[in-house]
Amino acid sequence: MQAQSFYQWFGKRLFDLFIVLSATVVLLPFMILIALMIKIVDPGPVIFKQKRVGRKGDIFDFYKFRSMPVNTGDLPSDKVGQVQLTWIGKLIRRTNLDELPQLFNVVKGDMSIVGPRPPIPSQTELTELRKENGALNCRPGLTGLAQVSSFDGMTVPEKAAFDGQYADGVTFFGDIAIILRTFVYLLKPPPVY
């Protein structure tokens, strides 16, 4: 394992906090509106908490706006199509607005802006592959190299390989490139829910 750069050790956390605090100022009104709409459509918690695997295999509470009916169990994102979403849930999933509460995960230090997406604990193959290739040493991210490089039918080993590639070369400019590629990725036609 290579020594951490200054960016990995200190700068990445400052970068994360700067981006999150700046984004929150702009996004807070939208977050309040989404929360009110969720509450009106399907009374219950506005925030969906799910256990996820973080850095070094630590388990943390992962936050999203609730897009599914109350009491829906833990599902990997590729199984969401099997659940009937609320109309507001469909909207926020298609636009990725359901991910906004993860900004609080970044503030708490559970996540970073860029890093491997955190799996649910039952995704043991992905977690083991990340442990082997060093990706589990990174904080999980809101976006990552695997997400912006994704293609239909990407296998777990292929996803883990992208995560390992990211972990091997974390840099400020690499993170900026992934953030910019994320905006392009978000312009793709959304999945149908």
N, C-alpha and C positions, 0 to 999 in steps of 0.2 A: 504494500500500500504506500502510495507516494505521500509526501508531506503536504499539508494543506497550504494553499497560497493565502496571502493576506486577505484577498477578496473572500475566499471560502471561510476563513476564520473569523473575520470581523465585518468586512465591507458588504457581504451579501445580506446580513441581517439589517444593516443600516439601509441598504437599498430597498429591502422588503418593507421596512417600516415607512420609509419616505413614500413609496408607491401606494401603500395601503392608506396612509393618512390622507394623501392627496386625493385618491380615488373616493374615499369615504365622504369627503366634503362635497363632491359632485354627485355621488350616488345615493346619499342618505335620503333625499326626498323620494326617489324611486323605490328604495327599500321600504320606506314607511307605507307608500301606496300599495306595493305588492303585499305587504303584511296585512293591511286592512282588507284587501280583496280576498286573500286566502281565508281570513277569519269570517268574512261574510258568506263565502261560497260553501265552506265546510268547517263549521265550528270545531275547534280543537287547537292543538298547538300550531303555531305558525312555523316554528323551526323544527325540522326533522333532525334528530341526533342519531348517529350511527357509529358503532365502534369501527375504527379503521386501524391499520397497521402503519405505524410511523417509523421514524428514524430509530435504528438499532433494534427494530422489532417491537418497540413500545406501542401499546394500544392507547388510542386517544379518542375523544368524542369529536366527530366530524359533523359540521353543521351545513345544512342546506335549507332553503325554503321548502316547505312541504308541498309536494305536487301530487301526492297520492292520497287516497282516502285515509282517514284515521285508522290506526292499528294495522297498517300494511307492514309485513315483516321485512327483514333485511334482504335486499336483492342486489346482486352485482348490476352495474349499469346496462349490461347487454341483455338482462332479463326483464327490464322495466316494461317492455312491450307487452308482457303477459298480464299487466295490471291496468285496470281502467283508471285513467287519470281524470281529475276534475278539469273543467274547461280552463280555469286559470293555471292549473298544473300543466296542461298541454302547452299553453302559451309560454310559461316561464321555462319549461324544458326545451322547447324549440329555440328559444332565444338565449339559452344558458343563463338566464337571470336567476334561476334556482340556486346557482353556485355562489351568489354574492355573499351569503353569510360566512363563507370560508375566509373572507377578509379578517374575521375575528379569530379564526384559527391561525392566521399568519401573525396577528398581533400577539396572541398567546404564545407563539413560538412553536406550535405543533407543526406548522407548515411554512413553506416558502412560496414566493411567487412562482418560481421555476424549480421543478424537480420531478421525480417520478410520481405519478398519481397514486394516492394511498389505496391499497386493496382492502377489502373486508377480510376478517380473519380466516374465513373459510377458503380463501384463494391461496392455499398453501403452496401450490406449485410456483406461482409467481413470486411469493415471498422467499421461498428457498432459492430460486434462481437469482433473485436480487441479492440475497446474502452471499451467494457464491461469486457474483461479479462486482460486488462492492457498492451497488446502488442502494442497499439498505443503510449505508452510512450517510446518505443525504436526507435532509428533511424532504418530505413529500411536497409536491407543488400543486398550485392551481392549474398549471399547464406544464407540459414537459416535452422532451424530444420525441417520445413515442406518440404523443397525441398529435403533434404537428406533422409527424411522418406516417401517420396511420393510413391504412388502406383496408378495404373490406376483407374480412376473413383473416386479419392479422392473428397469428397464433400467440399463445402465452410465451413461448421461447423467443419469438421475434420481438414481442413487446419488451421482454426482459433484456434482450440484447441492446435495444435502443436505450433503455434505462442505464445499463452498464456503460455504454458509450458516453452518455451524459456524465455519469459519475467519474469517469476517467479524465474528463477535461472541463471541469466547471470553471468558467471565466465570466467576467462582467459582460464582455462583448458577445459571448455565446448566449448568455441569458437574454440580452437585448434582442438578439436574432430570433430566439425562440418566442419571445413576446410579440415581435413583429409578425412572425409566421402564424402565431395564434390568431391575430386579427384577420389575416388572410383566410385561415382555416374556418373562422366563424362566418365568413361570407359564403361558404359552401351551402348548398341546399340542406336544410335541417332534416333530421330523421323524422319519420312519421310516427306519431304516438297515438 
